[in-house]
């Protein structure tokens, strides 16, 4: 299993609209491409939108991400996510054995 921690620094005046549009348009597309999602969370003091994106399907996370990015429905989104995002921090998470 591969996962990514995704932290988006948002422009303060747009975070609620961004969260709504992600839930309505991006989450269904991610799920159709075999991703699982944890979150999202909002960090108020930094105006950050945080979620974890998992992939357990066929092939690698990177291959699934390429298919997702190449999906023509991206052109049909009602918004450009980068108009809401001031900065992006994406970190690959490596599963570890649970000590409990």
Residue frames as a rotation matrix with the C-alpha (Angstrom) as fourth column:
UNK 1
0.588 0.809 0.000 0.00
0.809 -0.588 0.000 0.00
0.000 0.000 -1.000 0.00
UNK 2
-0.655 -0.717 0.238 1.22
0.717 -0.690 -0.104 3.46
0.239 0.102 0.966 -0.84
UNK 3
0.525 0.803 -0.282 -0.14
0.848 -0.522 0.094 6.67
-0.072 -0.288 -0.955 0.59
UNK 4
-0.495 -0.605 0.624 0.54
0.582 -0.764 -0.278 10.36
0.645 0.226 0.730 0.27
UNK 5
0.034 0.397 -0.917 0.02
0.822 -0.533 -0.200 13.04
-0.568 -0.748 -0.345 2.85
UNK 6
-0.303 -0.042 0.952 -1.15
0.773 -0.596 0.219 16.10
0.558 0.802 0.213 0.92
UNK 7
-0.023 0.202 -0.979 -1.10
0.763 -0.630 -0.148 19.51
-0.646 -0.750 -0.140 2.55
UNK 8
-0.116 0.078 0.990 -2.46
0.829 -0.541 0.140 22.41
0.547 0.837 -0.002 0.56
UNK 9
-0.637 -0.066 -0.768 -1.94
0.510 -0.783 -0.356 25.94
-0.578 -0.618 0.533 1.81
UNK 10
-0.029 0.762 0.647 -5.09
0.981 -0.102 0.164 27.77
0.190 0.640 -0.744 0.73
UNK 11
-0.771 -0.041 0.636 -5.97
0.052 -0.999 -0.001 31.40
0.635 0.032 0.772 0.30
UNK 12
-0.941 0.313 -0.131 -8.02
0.170 0.102 -0.980 32.21
-0.293 -0.944 -0.150 3.44
UNK 13
-0.441 0.829 -0.344 -11.03
-0.700 -0.557 -0.446 33.69
-0.562 0.044 0.826 1.69
UNK 14
-0.031 0.420 -0.907 -11.54
-0.939 0.299 0.171 30.63
0.344 0.857 0.385 -0.53
UNK 15
-0.861 -0.492 0.128 -10.96
-0.508 0.816 -0.277 27.56
0.032 -0.303 -0.952 1.65
UNK 16
-0.344 0.793 0.502 -14.63
-0.241 0.443 -0.864 26.67
-0.908 -0.418 0.039 2.20
UNK 17
0.572 0.510 -0.642 -15.44
-0.724 -0.054 -0.687 26.92
-0.385 0.858 0.339 -1.49
UNK 18
-0.267 -0.770 -0.580 -12.34
-0.893 0.424 -0.151 24.85
0.363 0.477 -0.800 -2.31
UNK 19
-0.843 -0.063 0.534 -13.35
-0.371 0.788 -0.492 22.14
-0.390 -0.613 -0.688 0.18
UNK 20
0.142 0.978 0.155 -16.88
-0.360 0.196 -0.912 21.97
-0.922 0.073 0.380 -1.24
UNK 21
0.547 0.062 -0.835 -15.67
-0.836 -0.010 -0.549 21.70
-0.043 0.998 0.047 -4.84
UNK 22
-0.607 -0.778 -0.162 -13.10
-0.766 0.627 -0.141 19.06
0.211 0.039 -0.977 -3.96
UNK 23
-0.625 0.429 0.652 -15.81
-0.235 0.693 -0.682 16.98
-0.744 -0.579 -0.332 -2.26
UNK 24
0.407 0.903 -0.135 -18.19
-0.359 0.023 -0.933 17.38
-0.840 0.428 0.334 -5.18
UNK 25
0.829 -0.024 -0.559 -15.82
-0.559 -0.025 -0.829 16.95
0.006 0.999 -0.034 -8.13
UNK 26
-0.051 -0.961 -0.271 -12.36
-0.871 0.176 -0.458 15.65
0.488 0.213 -0.847 -7.23
UNK 27
-0.413 -0.091 0.906 -13.21
-0.729 0.629 -0.269 13.05
-0.546 -0.772 -0.326 -4.58
UNK 28
0.623 0.680 0.386 -15.54
-0.320 0.672 -0.668 11.06
-0.714 0.292 0.636 -6.90
UNK 29
0.748 -0.409 -0.522 -12.92
-0.545 0.070 -0.835 11.10
0.378 0.910 -0.171 -9.65
UNK 30
-0.325 -0.889 0.322 -10.20
-0.921 0.220 -0.322 9.91
0.215 -0.401 -0.890 -7.26
UNK 31
-0.115 0.352 0.929 -12.44
-0.591 0.728 -0.349 7.11
-0.799 -0.589 0.125 -5.99
UNK 32
0.872 0.473 -0.130 -13.23
-0.358 0.433 -0.827 5.98
-0.335 0.767 0.547 -9.55
UNK 33
0.436 -0.798 -0.416 -9.48
-0.590 0.095 -0.801 5.61
0.680 0.595 -0.430 -10.14
UNK 34
0.477 -0.135 -0.868 -9.11
0.355 0.934 0.050 3.26
0.804 -0.332 0.494 -7.18
UNK 35
-0.627 -0.685 0.371 -7.83
-0.055 -0.435 -0.899 5.67
0.777 -0.584 0.235 -4.54
UNK 36
0.304 0.624 -0.720 -8.96
0.856 0.152 0.494 5.66
0.418 -0.767 -0.488 -0.92
UNK 37
-0.186 -0.300 0.936 -9.07
0.011 -0.953 -0.303 8.89
0.982 -0.046 0.181 1.03
UNK 38
-0.030 0.152 -0.988 -8.68
0.997 0.078 -0.018 9.85
0.075 -0.985 -0.154 4.68
UNK 39
-0.785 -0.155 -0.600 -9.78
0.303 -0.941 -0.153 13.26
-0.541 -0.301 0.785 5.79
UNK 40
-0.055 -0.784 0.619 -9.98
0.411 -0.582 -0.701 15.94
0.910 0.216 0.354 4.84
UNK 41
0.234 0.023 -0.972 -8.92
0.932 -0.289 0.218 18.06
-0.276 -0.957 -0.089 7.76
UNK 42
0.515 -0.090 0.852 -8.60
0.330 -0.897 -0.294 21.82
0.791 0.433 -0.433 7.92
UNK 43
-0.150 -0.635 -0.758 -5.82
0.988 -0.123 -0.092 23.47
-0.035 -0.762 0.646 9.94
UNK 44
0.744 0.660 0.105 -7.31
0.664 -0.748 -0.007 26.84
0.074 0.075 -0.994 10.74
UNK 45
0.614 -0.504 -0.607 -4.20
0.114 -0.705 0.700 28.64
-0.781 -0.500 -0.375 12.00
UNK 46
-0.525 -0.850 -0.033 -2.31
0.028 -0.056 0.998 27.91
-0.851 0.523 0.053 8.75
UNK 47
0.304 0.755 -0.581 -5.30
-0.732 -0.204 -0.649 27.78
-0.609 0.623 0.491 6.39
UNK 48
-0.726 -0.607 -0.322 -4.28
-0.684 0.593 0.425 24.29
-0.067 0.529 -0.846 5.28
UNK 49
0.583 0.799 -0.146 -6.39
-0.812 0.567 -0.140 21.57
-0.029 0.200 0.979 3.71
UNK 50
-0.537 -0.814 0.222 -4.96
-0.828 0.559 0.046 18.16
-0.162 -0.158 -0.974 4.62
UNK 51
0.707 0.698 0.114 -5.84
-0.675 0.715 -0.183 14.70
-0.209 0.052 0.976 3.41
UNK 52
-0.433 -0.772 0.466 -4.23
-0.506 0.636 0.583 11.30
-0.746 0.016 -0.666 2.90
UNK 53
0.473 0.477 -0.741 -4.57
-0.881 0.237 -0.410 9.60
-0.020 0.846 0.532 -0.47
UNK 54
-0.165 -0.455 0.875 -4.06
-0.413 0.838 0.357 5.80
-0.896 -0.302 -0.326 -0.52
UNK 55
0.304 0.285 -0.909 -3.68
-0.935 0.273 -0.228 3.42
0.183 0.919 0.349 -3.44
UNK 56
-0.156 -0.265 0.951 -3.86
-0.559 0.818 0.136 -0.38
-0.814 -0.510 -0.276 -3.09
UNK 57
0.754 0.656 -0.024 -4.81
-0.363 0.386 -0.848 -1.35
-0.548 0.648 0.529 -6.65
UNK 58
0.686 -0.447 0.574 -3.05
0.690 0.651 -0.317 -2.75
-0.232 0.614 0.755 -9.69
UNK 59
0.262 -0.689 0.675 0.31
0.582 -0.445 -0.680 -1.22
0.770 0.571 0.285 -10.51
UNK 60
-0.586 -0.631 -0.508 2.02
0.796 -0.331 -0.507 1.56
0.152 -0.701 0.697 -8.63
UNK 61
0.159 0.558 -0.814 0.69
0.643 -0.685 -0.343 4.70
-0.749 -0.469 -0.468 -7.02
UNK 62
-0.501 -0.461 -0.733 2.53
-0.192 -0.766 0.613 6.68
-0.844 0.448 0.295 -9.69
UNK 63
-0.962 0.191 0.195 0.84
0.253 0.357 0.899 4.75
0.102 0.914 -0.392 -12.52
UNK 64
-0.102 0.977 -0.188 -2.58
0.994 0.093 -0.052 5.25
-0.034 -0.192 -0.981 -10.95
UNK 65
0.046 0.049 -0.998 -1.80
0.344 -0.938 -0.030 8.95
-0.938 -0.342 -0.060 -10.49
UNK 66
-0.877 -0.398 -0.268 -0.83
-0.130 -0.340 0.931 9.22
-0.462 0.852 0.247 -14.19
UNK 67
-0.665 0.707 0.240 -4.15
0.676 0.434 0.595 7.64
0.317 0.558 -0.767 -15.24
UNK 68
0.160 0.715 -0.681 -6.02
0.898 -0.392 -0.201 9.96
-0.410 -0.579 -0.704 -12.88
UNK 69
-0.244 -0.348 -0.905 -4.19
0.063 -0.937 0.343 13.05
-0.968 0.026 0.251 -14.17
UNK 70
-0.978 -0.191 -0.081 -4.82
-0.077 -0.028 0.997 12.00
-0.193 0.981 0.013 -17.79
UNK 71
-0.362 0.917 0.170 -8.56
0.838 0.399 -0.372 11.53
-0.409 0.008 -0.913 -17.27
UNK 72
-0.669 0.086 0.738 -10.32
0.510 -0.669 0.540 13.90
0.541 0.738 0.404 -19.69
UNK 73
0.424 0.886 -0.188 -12.86
0.744 -0.223 0.630 14.79
0.516 -0.407 -0.754 -16.99
UNK 74
-0.225 -0.577 -0.785 -10.19
0.847 -0.514 0.136 17.06
-0.482 -0.634 0.604 -15.50
UNK 75
-0.931 -0.124 0.342 -10.99
0.315 -0.747 0.586 19.47
0.183 0.654 0.734 -18.33
UNK 76
-0.154 0.974 0.167 -14.63
0.350 -0.105 0.931 19.42
0.924 0.202 -0.325 -17.24
UNK 77
-0.341 0.018 -0.940 -14.00
0.938 -0.056 -0.341 20.54
-0.059 -0.998 0.002 -13.66
UNK 78
0.635 0.675 0.376 -15.92
0.673 -0.722 0.160 23.69
0.379 0.152 -0.913 -12.80
UNK 79
0.932 -0.362 0.032 -12.80
-0.321 -0.776 0.542 25.18
-0.171 -0.516 -0.839 -11.20
UNK 80
0.334 -0.914 -0.230 -9.01
-0.036 0.231 -0.972 25.25
0.942 0.333 0.045 -11.38
UNK 81
0.759 0.014 -0.651 -7.76
0.610 0.337 0.717 23.92
0.230 -0.941 0.247 -8.03
UNK 82
-0.233 -0.965 -0.121 -4.55
0.962 -0.210 -0.176 25.94
0.144 -0.157 0.977 -8.33
UNK 83
-0.202 0.234 0.951 -6.54
0.115 -0.959 0.260 29.17
0.973 0.161 0.166 -8.14
UNK 84
0.803 0.552 0.226 -7.28
-0.210 -0.093 0.973 28.25
0.558 -0.829 0.042 -4.51
UNK 85
0.790 -0.539 -0.293 -3.91
0.608 0.630 0.483 26.76
-0.076 -0.560 0.825 -3.55
UNK 86
0.839 -0.544 0.003 -1.01
-0.544 -0.838 0.037 28.97
-0.018 -0.033 -0.999 -2.46
UNK 87
-0.288 -0.951 -0.114 1.43
-0.944 0.302 -0.131 26.09
0.159 0.070 -0.985 -1.85
UNK 88
0.772 0.480 -0.416 1.52
-0.469 0.873 0.136 22.30
0.429 0.090 0.899 -1.98
UNK 89
-0.354 -0.821 0.447 3.40
-0.934 0.336 -0.122 19.83
-0.050 -0.461 -0.886 0.23
UNK 90
0.739 0.537 -0.406 3.08
-0.583 0.812 0.013 16.17
0.337 0.227 0.914 -0.82
UNK 91
-0.306 -0.824 0.477 4.84
-0.948 0.312 -0.068 13.49
-0.093 -0.473 -0.876 1.21
UNK 92
0.082 0.246 -0.966 4.96
-0.409 0.892 0.192 9.77
0.909 0.380 0.174 0.51
UNK 93
0.221 0.110 0.969 4.05
-0.969 0.141 0.204 7.71
-0.114 -0.984 0.138 3.55
UNK 94
-0.370 -0.422 -0.828 5.71
-0.472 0.853 -0.223 4.34
0.800 0.308 -0.515 4.11
UNK 95
0.694 0.717 0.069 3.69
-0.433 0.338 0.836 1.92
0.576 -0.610 0.545 6.24
UNK 96
-0.531 -0.820 0.214 5.37
-0.650 0.233 -0.724 0.64
0.544 -0.523 -0.656 9.38
UNK 97
-0.357 0.400 -0.844 4.51
0.487 0.851 0.198 -2.28
0.797 -0.340 -0.498 11.63
UNK 98
0.406 0.576 0.709 2.19
-0.394 -0.590 0.705 -1.31
0.825 -0.565 -0.013 14.44
UNK 99
-0.679 -0.734 -0.006 3.82
-0.285 0.272 -0.919 -1.59
0.677 -0.622 -0.394 17.85
UNK 100
-0.655 0.509 0.558 0.46
-0.637 0.023 -0.770 -2.33
-0.405 -0.860 0.309 19.51
